[in-house]
Amino acid sequence: MIISSPQFSNEIITNKGRCYKFDDLSCLFQYLNETDIKIKKIYVSDYSNNNMISAETAFFIKHEDFKSPMNGNIACFSNLKKSKKYQEKCHTVILNWNELAQLYR
């Protein structure tokens, strides 16, 4: 898969060591809902610097101002301070991984 916008990229690492890459979190959630793979780790790209971080510790903002490739419009951040800056700008809420996952079940 070609990742067109690295700031929205994410990946699943399976227990068998396979890596599945996605260019939008909405695609990752669709894949998780359609398969029964054993997940070792999920990484997401920090919107502010494109570094891959653990989804479990990331902060997420879903808003139409974030124009992701498949219109999931979710930005991920490695720390609360960075995410609060965008939260105030977009007038929305900050979600953790479990809260975000609930939106896609």
C-alpha positions, 0 to 999 in steps of 0.5 A, spaced: 500 500 500 502 507 498 501 511 504 499 518 501 499 522 507 504 519 513 501 523 518 495 519 518 498 512 517 498 506 522 499 499 522 498 493 525 503 488 528 500 481 528 503 475 533 506 472 527 510 478 526 506 480 520 505 488 519 499 491 515 499 498 514 494 503 513 493 510 510 487 512 515 485 509 521 478 508 519 481 503 514 484 499 520 478 499 524 474 496 518 480 491 517 479 489 525 472 488 524 472 484 518 478 479 520 480 475 526 487 476 527 491 476 533 494 483 534 501 484 538 501 491 537 498 497 533 502 503 531 499 510 529 503 516 526 503 522 531 500 528 526 505 533 529 511 529 527 510 523 523 513 518 528 510 512 530 507 511 537 503 506 540 496 506 539 494 505 547 498 511 549 496 516 544 491 521 544 486 522 538 482 527 535 476 526 530 474 532 526 473 534 519 479 539 519 483 533 519 483 531 511 485 524 512 486 520 505 479 516 506 475 521 510 476 518 517 479 525 519 482 522 525 489 525 528 493 522 533 498 525 538 503 523 542 502 527 548 496 531 551 499 538 550 499 537 543 492 534 542 489 540 547 492 545 542 488 542 536 482 540 541 481 548 543 482 550 535 477 544 533 472 545 539 472 537 540 474 532 544 480 528 546 479 520 545 483 515 548 484 508 544 478 505 547 474 510 546 476 511 539 475 504 538 468 504 540 466 509 535 468 504 530 464 497 533 
